[in-house]
Amino acid sequence: DFIAVSPLAHGRSETRRIWCSAALNTYLDFSRVGQVFLIEREVIRKNNGKVSTEVALGMTNRSPDQASP
């Protein structure tokens, strides 16, 4: 996995994490799938401390060698 943390800017702190895997390729019924990925974004608001999390799932035809996290 890969983690990126942005410094406090625009009143918030944001952390992004990405996980990539080619382990599911044989189970997926899509031609030319290279890997699947999950992106998680966590935002902490400076003014009220509220934490929000967003998750996105996807797939690409790029192999792990062509598109690393």
DOTORZA-724112 format. One record per residue (C-alpha): residue number from 1; y, x, z; chain; residue in three letters. Coordinates in steps of 0.1 Angstrom, whole numbers. Layout:
BEGIN
+-----+-------+-------+-------+---+-----+
|   k |     y |     x |     z | c |   r |
+-----+-------+-------+-------+---+-----+
| NUM |     Y |     X |     Z | A | Ala |
...
+-----+-------+-------+-------+---+-----+
END
This chain:
BEGIN
+-----+-------+-------+-------+---+-----+
|   k |     y |     x |     z | c |   r |
+-----+-------+-------+-------+---+-----+
|   1 |     0 |     0 |     0 | A | Asp |
|   2 |    36 |    10 |    -4 | A | Phe |
|   3 |    65 |     1 |    19 | A | Ile |
|   4 |   102 |     2 |    11 | A | Ala |
|   5 |   129 |    -4 |    38 | A | Val |
|   6 |   165 |   -10 |    29 | A | Ser |
|   7 |   192 |     0 |    53 | A | Pro |
|   8 |   213 |   -27 |    69 | A | Leu |
|   9 |   235 |   -40 |    41 | A | Ala |
|  10 |   251 |   -74 |    34 | A | His |
|  11 |   243 |   -84 |    70 | A | Gly |
|  12 |   205 |   -81 |    66 | A | Arg |
|  13 |   177 |   -56 |    68 | A | Ser |
|  14 |   149 |   -60 |    42 | A | Glu |
|  15 |   114 |   -46 |    41 | A | Thr |
|  16 |    92 |   -49 |    10 | A | Arg |
|  17 |    55 |   -41 |     9 | A | Arg |
|  18 |    32 |   -41 |   -21 | A | Ile |
|  19 |    -6 |   -40 |   -24 | A | Trp |
|  20 |   -23 |   -35 |   -57 | A | Cys |
|  21 |   -60 |   -37 |   -66 | A | Ser |
|  22 |   -83 |   -36 |   -96 | A | Ala |
|  23 |  -113 |   -47 |   -74 | A | Ala |
|  24 |  -110 |   -84 |   -85 | A | Leu |
|  25 |  -110 |   -76 |  -122 | A | Asn |
|  26 |  -146 |   -85 |  -127 | A | Thr |
|  27 |  -142 |  -118 |  -109 | A | Tyr |
|  28 |  -111 |  -130 |  -129 | A | Leu |
|  29 |  -115 |  -150 |  -161 | A | Asp |
|  30 |   -86 |  -133 |  -179 | A | Phe |
|  31 |   -90 |  -109 |  -207 | A | Ser |
|  32 |   -71 |   -76 |  -204 | A | Arg |
|  33 |   -63 |   -79 |  -167 | A | Val |
|  34 |   -55 |   -45 |  -153 | A | Gly |
|  35 |   -48 |   -52 |  -116 | A | Gln |
|  36 |   -36 |   -79 |   -92 | A | Val |
|  37 |    -8 |   -74 |   -67 | A | Phe |
|  38 |     8 |   -90 |   -36 | A | Leu |
|  39 |    44 |   -84 |   -27 | A | Ile |
|  40 |    57 |   -93 |     7 | A | Glu |
|  41 |    94 |   -94 |    15 | A | Arg |
|  42 |   107 |   -96 |    51 | A | Glu |
|  43 |   144 |  -101 |    58 | A | Val |
|  44 |   161 |   -99 |    92 | A | Ile |
|  45 |   196 |  -114 |    94 | A | Arg |
|  46 |   220 |   -94 |   115 | A | Lys |
|  47 |   241 |  -123 |   127 | A | Asn |
|  48 |   213 |  -144 |   142 | A | Asn |
|  49 |   182 |  -122 |   142 | A | Gly |
|  50 |   164 |  -148 |   120 | A | Lys |
|  51 |   133 |  -134 |   102 | A | Val |
|  52 |   121 |  -148 |    69 | A | Ser |
|  53 |    91 |  -138 |    49 | A | Thr |
|  54 |    83 |  -144 |    13 | A | Glu |
|  55 |    50 |  -136 |    -5 | A | Val |
|  56 |    45 |  -133 |   -42 | A | Ala |
|  57 |    11 |  -129 |   -60 | A | Leu |
|  58 |     7 |  -117 |   -96 | A | Gly |
|  59 |   -14 |   -98 |  -121 | A | Met |
|  60 |    -6 |   -74 |  -149 | A | Thr |
|  61 |   -25 |   -59 |  -178 | A | Asn |
|  62 |   -14 |   -25 |  -167 | A | Arg |
|  63 |   -41 |    -3 |  -151 | A | Ser |
|  64 |   -35 |    14 |  -117 | A | Pro |
|  65 |   -29 |    47 |  -137 | A | Asp |
|  66 |    -2 |    30 |  -158 | A | Gln |
|  67 |    15 |    10 |  -130 | A | Ala |
|  68 |    13 |    23 |   -94 | A | Ser |
|  69 |    29 |     5 |   -65 | A | Pro |
+-----+-------+-------+-------+---+-----+
END
